[in-house]
Amino acid sequence: MEIPKPPKKNKPSQLKNAAMLSGIAFQMGAIIYFANKGGLWLDSYFKTTNEIFMIIATLLGVAISIWVVVLQLKKIKY
């Protein structure tokens, strides 16, 4: 009489998912930081007084970082 083998699970490891999620936070921070610095550089280059480029670039960085997060969350399998 043979002992049945337990079925293999095809779930990715919890550690891999945790690593991906922590990487997402660093990516968000980096995207927003560099967008902000780019906006500040544009403001100093064009000598604007109301920092409009910084505001636009930061908002654009937030939108891009959210888009990147959504794309990466689609890759995570539960």
TIBABA-734013 format. One record per atom (N, C-alpha, C): x, y, z; atom name; residue in one letter; residue number from 1. Coordinates in Angstrom, 3 decimals, m for minus. Layout:
+----------+----------+----------+------+-----+-----+
:       px :       py :       pz : atom : res :   n :
+----------+----------+----------+------+-----+-----+
:        X :        Y :        Z :   CA :   a : NUM :
...
+----------+----------+----------+------+-----+-----+
This chain:
+----------+----------+----------+------+-----+-----+
:       px :       py :       pz : atom : res :   n :
+----------+----------+----------+------+-----+-----+
:    0.840 :   m1.172 :    0.000 :    N :   m :   1 :
:    0.000 :    0.000 :    0.000 :   CA :   m :   1 :
:    0.891 :    1.243 :    0.000 :    C :   m :   1 :
:    0.635 :    2.129 :   m0.943 :    N :   e :   2 :
:    1.439 :    3.332 :   m1.091 :   CA :   e :   2 :
:    0.892 :    4.465 :   m0.242 :    C :   e :   2 :
:    1.804 :    5.262 :    0.303 :    N :   i :   3 :
:    1.394 :    6.446 :    1.067 :   CA :   i :   3 :
:    1.202 :    7.589 :    0.070 :    C :   i :   3 :
:    0.029 :    8.212 :    0.076 :    N :   p :   4 :
:   m0.208 :    9.300 :   m0.883 :   CA :   p :   4 :
:    0.630 :   10.531 :   m0.523 :    C :   p :   4 :
:    1.159 :   11.165 :   m1.545 :    N :   k :   5 :
:    1.943 :   12.384 :   m1.340 :   CA :   k :   5 :
:    0.990 :   13.572 :   m1.239 :    C :   k :   5 :
:    1.334 :   14.526 :   m0.383 :    N :   p :   6 :
:    0.486 :   15.716 :   m0.298 :   CA :   p :   6 :
:    0.602 :   16.528 :   m1.585 :    C :   p :   6 :
:   m0.487 :   17.170 :   m1.985 :    N :   p :   7 :
:   m0.434 :   17.956 :   m3.229 :   CA :   p :   7 :
:    0.498 :   19.156 :   m3.061 :    C :   p :   7 :
:    1.220 :   19.480 :   m4.129 :    N :   k :   8 :
:    2.115 :   20.629 :   m4.092 :   CA :   k :   8 :
:    1.307 :   21.896 :   m4.308 :    C :   k :   8 :
:    1.664 :   22.906 :   m3.544 :    N :   k :   9 :
:    1.000 :   24.192 :   m3.683 :   CA :   k :   9 :
:    1.853 :   25.077 :   m4.583 :    C :   k :   9 :
:    1.228 :   25.775 :   m5.471 :    N :   n :  10 :
:    1.934 :   26.652 :   m6.388 :   CA :   n :  10 :
:    1.927 :   28.103 :   m5.919 :    C :   n :  10 :
:    1.723 :   28.334 :   m4.635 :    N :   k :  11 :
:    1.699 :   29.685 :   m4.113 :   CA :   k :  11 :
:    3.125 :   30.201 :   m3.946 :    C :   k :  11 :
:    3.351 :   31.485 :   m4.307 :    N :   p :  12 :
:    4.670 :   32.043 :   m4.070 :   CA :   p :  12 :
:    4.895 :   32.239 :   m2.570 :    C :   p :  12 :
:    6.130 :   32.313 :   m2.196 :    N :   s :  13 :
:    6.434 :   32.397 :   m0.774 :   CA :   s :  13 :
:    6.004 :   33.743 :   m0.202 :    C :   s :  13 :
:    5.698 :   33.726 :    1.073 :    N :   q :  14 :
:    5.303 :   34.949 :    1.773 :   CA :   q :  14 :
:    6.465 :   35.934 :    1.833 :    C :   q :  14 :
:    7.681 :   35.408 :    1.934 :    N :   l :  15 :
:    8.857 :   36.258 :    2.020 :   CA :   l :  15 :
:    9.061 :   37.044 :    0.728 :    C :   l :  15 :
:    8.812 :   36.412 :   m0.394 :    N :   k :  16 :
:    8.952 :   37.089 :   m1.685 :   CA :   k :  16 :
:    7.956 :   38.236 :   m1.800 :    C :   k :  16 :
:    6.724 :   37.999 :   m1.373 :    N :   n :  17 :
:    5.713 :   39.059 :   m1.405 :   CA :   n :  17 :
:    6.081 :   40.210 :   m0.472 :    C :   n :  17 :
:    6.609 :   39.886 :    0.704 :    N :   a :  18 :
:    7.009 :   40.935 :    1.644 :   CA :   a :  18 :
:    8.153 :   41.762 :    1.074 :    C :   a :  18 :
:    9.087 :   41.109 :    0.405 :    N :   a :  19 :
:   10.207 :   41.832 :   m0.203 :   CA :   a :  19 :
:    9.715 :   42.753 :   m1.313 :    C :   a :  19 :
:    8.764 :   42.281 :   m2.106 :    N :   m :  20 :
:    8.221 :   43.122 :   m3.170 :   CA :   m :  20 :
:    7.491 :   44.337 :   m2.601 :    C :   m :  20 :
:    6.739 :   44.124 :   m1.539 :    N :   l :  21 :
:    5.995 :   45.235 :   m0.945 :   CA :   l :  21 :
:    6.915 :   46.273 :   m0.315 :    C :   l :  21 :
:    7.991 :   45.829 :    0.313 :    N :   s :  22 :
:    8.918 :   46.798 :    0.897 :   CA :   s :  22 :
:    9.669 :   47.542 :   m0.199 :    C :   s :  22 :
:    9.938 :   46.882 :   m1.297 :    N :   g :  23 :
:   10.578 :   47.551 :   m2.420 :   CA :   g :  23 :
:    9.690 :   48.605 :   m3.045 :    C :   g :  23 :
:    8.405 :   48.365 :   m3.025 :    N :   i :  24 :
:    7.451 :   49.330 :   m3.577 :   CA :   i :  24 :
:    7.513 :   50.647 :   m2.806 :    C :   i :  24 :
:    7.646 :   50.574 :   m1.501 :    N :   a :  25 :
:    7.711 :   51.792 :   m0.681 :   CA :   a :  25 :
:    8.946 :   52.615 :   m1.031 :    C :   a :  25 :
:   10.076 :   51.960 :   m1.216 :    N :   f :  26 :
:   11.289 :   52.682 :   m1.582 :   CA :   f :  26 :
:   11.176 :   53.295 :   m2.975 :    C :   f :  26 :
:   10.545 :   52.584 :   m3.887 :    N :   q :  27 :
:   10.364 :   53.117 :   m5.232 :   CA :   q :  27 :
:    9.462 :   54.345 :   m5.223 :    C :   q :  27 :
:    8.388 :   54.282 :   m4.449 :    N :   m :  28 :
:    7.493 :   55.437 :   m4.351 :   CA :   m :  28 :
:    8.239 :   56.645 :   m3.825 :    C :   m :  28 :
:    8.990 :   56.436 :   m2.766 :    N :   g :  29 :
:    9.749 :   57.542 :   m2.173 :   CA :   g :  29 :
:   10.757 :   58.125 :   m3.138 :    C :   g :  29 :
:   11.464 :   57.267 :   m3.864 :    N :   a :  30 :
:   12.474 :   57.739 :   m4.803 :   CA :   a :  30 :
:   11.852 :   58.518 :   m5.957 :    C :   a :  30 :
:   10.740 :   58.026 :   m6.487 :    N :   i :  31 :
:   10.081 :   58.709 :   m7.603 :   CA :   i :  31 :
:    9.610 :   60.089 :   m7.182 :    C :   i :  31 :
:    8.969 :   60.178 :   m6.036 :    N :   i :  32 :
:    8.457 :   61.467 :   m5.567 :   CA :   i :  32 :
:    9.601 :   62.416 :   m5.236 :    C :   i :  32 :
:   10.663 :   61.907 :   m4.608 :    N :   y :  33 :
:   11.814 :   62.735 :   m4.239 :   CA :   y :  33 :
:   12.469 :   63.331 :   m5.479 :    C :   y :  33 :
:   12.754 :   62.502 :   m6.479 :    N :   f :  34 :
:   13.436 :   63.001 :   m7.665 :   CA :   f :  34 :
:   12.537 :   63.902 :   m8.507 :    C :   f :  34 :
:   11.238 :   63.658 :   m8.498 :    N :   a :  35 :
:   10.318 :   64.564 :   m9.193 :   CA :   a :  35 :
:   10.323 :   65.933 :   m8.520 :    C :   a :  35 :
:   10.337 :   65.937 :   m7.202 :    N :   n :  36 :
:   10.381 :   67.190 :   m6.456 :   CA :   n :  36 :
:   11.676 :   67.945 :   m6.739 :    C :   n :  36 :
:   12.797 :   67.234 :   m6.692 :    N :   k :  37 :
:   14.088 :   67.881 :   m6.966 :   CA :   k :  37 :
:   14.151 :   68.403 :   m8.399 :    C :   k :  37 :
:   13.568 :   67.665 :   m9.337 :    N :   g :  38 :
:   13.513 :   68.138 :  m10.714 :   CA :   g :  38 :
:   12.678 :   69.401 :  m10.853 :    C :   g :  38 :
:   11.567 :   69.455 :  m10.136 :    N :   g :  39 :
:   10.734 :   70.661 :  m10.154 :   CA :   g :  39 :
:   11.441 :   71.849 :   m9.550 :    C :   g :  39 :
:   12.179 :   71.624 :   m8.470 :    N :   l :  40 :
:   12.952 :   72.715 :   m7.867 :   CA :   l :  40 :
:   14.034 :   73.202 :   m8.827 :    C :   l :  40 :
:   14.661 :   72.258 :   m9.538 :    N :   w :  41 :
:   15.686 :   72.659 :  m10.501 :   CA :   w :  41 :
:   15.071 :   73.499 :  m11.619 :    C :   w :  41 :
:   13.904 :   73.072 :  m12.121 :    N :   l :  42 :
:   13.231 :   73.841 :  m13.168 :   CA :   l :  42 :
:   12.862 :   75.239 :  m12.674 :    C :   l :  42 :
:   12.405 :   75.345 :  m11.434 :    N :   d :  43 :
:   12.068 :   76.654 :  m10.873 :   CA :   d :  43 :
:   13.296 :   77.551 :  m10.792 :    C :   d :  43 :
:   14.428 :   76.994 :  m10.412 :    N :   s :  44 :
:   15.638 :   77.824 :  m10.336 :   CA :   s :  44 :
:   16.163 :   78.147 :  m11.731 :    C :   s :  44 :
:   16.000 :   77.238 :  m12.673 :    N :   y :  45 :
:   16.480 :   77.474 :  m14.029 :   CA :   y :  45 :
:   15.683 :   78.578 :  m14.720 :    C :   y :  45 :
:   14.361 :   78.529 :  m14.570 :    N :   f :  46 :
:   13.500 :   79.537 :  m15.187 :   CA :   f :  46 :
:   13.225 :   80.717 :  m14.267 :    C :   f :  46 :
:   13.782 :   80.705 :  m13.074 :    N :   k :  47 :
:   13.667 :   81.794 :  m12.092 :   CA :   k :  47 :
:   12.212 :   82.179 :  m11.804 :    C :   k :  47 :
:   11.394 :   81.150 :  m11.516 :    N :   t :  48 :
:   10.004 :   81.418 :  m11.141 :   CA :   t :  48 :
:    9.940 :   81.723 :   m9.651 :    C :   t :  48 :
:    8.996 :   82.543 :   m9.256 :    N :   t :  49 :
:    8.891 :   82.929 :   m7.843 :   CA :   t :  49 :
:    7.831 :   82.134 :   m7.094 :    C :   t :  49 :
:    6.889 :   81.534 :   m7.792 :    N :   n :  50 :
:    5.801 :   80.838 :   m7.106 :   CA :   n :  50 :
:    5.980 :   79.321 :   m7.075 :    C :   n :  50 :
:    7.125 :   78.808 :   m7.517 :    N :   e :  51 :
:    7.467 :   77.380 :   m7.461 :   CA :   e :  51 :
:    6.419 :   76.493 :   m8.142 :    C :   e :  51 :
:    5.925 :   76.936 :   m9.270 :    N :   i :  52 :
:    4.887 :   76.180 :   m9.973 :   CA :   i :  52 :
:    5.429 :   74.871 :  m10.537 :    C :   i :  52 :
:    6.670 :   74.863 :  m11.006 :    N :   f :  53 :
:    7.243 :   73.632 :  m11.545 :   CA :   f :  53 :
:    7.424 :   72.569 :  m10.468 :    C :   f :  53 :
:    7.787 :   73.005 :   m9.260 :    N :   m :  54 :
:    7.932 :   72.056 :   m8.155 :   CA :   m :  54 :
:    6.588 :   71.407 :   m7.827 :    C :   m :  54 :
:    5.545 :   72.186 :   m7.803 :    N :   i :  55 :
:    4.218 :   71.662 :   m7.487 :   CA :   i :  55 :
:    3.758 :   70.683 :   m8.567 :    C :   i :  55 :
:    3.919 :   71.080 :   m9.829 :    N :   i :  56 :
:    3.487 :   70.216 :  m10.927 :   CA :   i :  56 :
:    4.304 :   68.930 :  m10.957 :    C :   i :  56 :
:    5.626 :   69.051 :  m10.804 :    N :   a :  57 :
:    6.487 :   67.872 :  m10.855 :   CA :   a :  57 :
:    6.210 :   66.930 :   m9.689 :    C :   a :  57 :
:    5.946 :   67.472 :   m8.504 :    N :   t :  58 :
:    5.660 :   66.619 :   m7.349 :   CA :   t :  58 :
:    4.339 :   65.875 :   m7.540 :    C :   t :  58 :
:    3.324 :   66.570 :   m8.010 :    N :   l :  59 :
:    2.040 :   65.906 :   m8.275 :   CA :   l :  59 :
:    2.179 :   64.856 :   m9.371 :    C :   l :  59 :
:    2.975 :   65.155 :  m10.385 :    N :   l :  60 :
:    3.226 :   64.178 :  m11.438 :   CA :   l :  60 :
:    3.986 :   62.970 :  m10.883 :    C :   l :  60 :
:    4.936 :   63.216 :   m9.985 :    N :   g :  61 :
:    5.669 :   62.124 :   m9.343 :   CA :   g :  61 :
:    4.763 :   61.249 :   m8.498 :    C :   g :  61 :
:    3.826 :   61.848 :   m7.794 :    N :   v :  62 :
:    2.871 :   61.063 :   m6.997 :   CA :   v :  62 :
:    2.006 :   60.202 :   m7.914 :    C :   v :  62 :
:    1.544 :   60.785 :   m9.015 :    N :   a :  63 :
:    0.703 :   60.022 :   m9.950 :   CA :   a :  63 :
:    1.488 :   58.865 :  m10.566 :    C :   a :  63 :
:    2.718 :   59.114 :  m10.947 :    N :   i :  64 :
:    3.549 :   58.051 :  m11.537 :   CA :   i :  64 :
:    3.825 :   56.961 :  m10.514 :    C :   i :  64 :
:    4.096 :   57.354 :   m9.269 :    N :   s :  65 :
:    4.389 :   56.338 :   m8.247 :   CA :   s :  65 :
:    3.158 :   55.481 :   m7.946 :    C :   s :  65 :
:    1.980 :   56.069 :   m7.949 :    N :   i :  66 :
:    0.760 :   55.280 :   m7.745 :   CA :   i :  66 :
:    0.553 :   54.318 :   m8.908 :    C :   i :  66 :
:    0.832 :   54.774 :  m10.120 :    N :   w :  67 :
:    0.708 :   53.919 :  m11.297 :   CA :   w :  67 :
:    1.673 :   52.738 :  m11.220 :    C :   w :  67 :
:    2.904 :   53.002 :  m10.783 :    N :   v :  68 :
:    3.898 :   51.934 :  m10.637 :   CA :   v :  68 :
:    3.445 :   50.933 :   m9.566 :    C :   v :  68 :
:    2.885 :   51.427 :   m8.469 :    N :   v :  69 :
:    2.401 :   50.540 :   m7.407 :   CA :   v :  69 :
:    1.284 :   49.641 :   m7.918 :    C :   v :  69 :
:    0.360 :   50.200 :   m8.657 :    N :   v :  70 :
:   m0.748 :   49.405 :   m9.181 :   CA :   v :  70 :
:   m0.226 :   48.312 :  m10.110 :    C :   v :  70 :
:    0.730 :   48.653 :  m10.966 :    N :   l :  71 :
:    1.296 :   47.645 :  m11.855 :   CA :   l :  71 :
:    1.988 :   46.529 :  m11.085 :    C :   l :  71 :
:    2.709 :   46.886 :  m10.028 :    N :   q :  72 :
:    3.423 :   45.865 :   m9.269 :   CA :   q :  72 :
:    2.480 :   45.041 :   m8.392 :    C :   q :  72 :
:    1.414 :   45.627 :   m7.915 :    N :   l :  73 :
:    0.457 :   44.865 :   m7.109 :   CA :   l :  73 :
:   m0.280 :   43.821 :   m7.959 :    C :   l :  73 :
:   m0.402 :   44.079 :   m9.245 :    N :   k :  74 :
:   m1.029 :   43.099 :  m10.115 :   CA :   k :  74 :
:   m0.151 :   41.847 :  m10.246 :    C :   k :  74 :
:    1.169 :   42.006 :  m10.066 :    N :   k :  75 :
:    2.091 :   40.877 :  m10.194 :   CA :   k :  75 :
:    2.096 :   39.972 :   m8.963 :    C :   k :  75 :
:    1.673 :   40.489 :   m7.818 :    N :   i :  76 :
:    1.697 :   39.708 :   m6.585 :   CA :   i :  76 :
:    0.548 :   38.705 :   m6.595 :    C :   i :  76 :
:    0.874 :   37.464 :   m6.323 :    N :   k :  77 :
:   m0.137 :   36.411 :   m6.290 :   CA :   k :  77 :
:   m0.328 :   35.978 :   m4.846 :    C :   k :  77 :
:   m1.546 :   35.788 :   m4.464 :    N :   y :  78 :
:   m1.853 :   35.459 :   m3.082 :   CA :   y :  78 :
:   m1.831 :   33.979 :   m2.839 :    C :   y :  78 :
+----------+----------+----------+------+-----+-----+
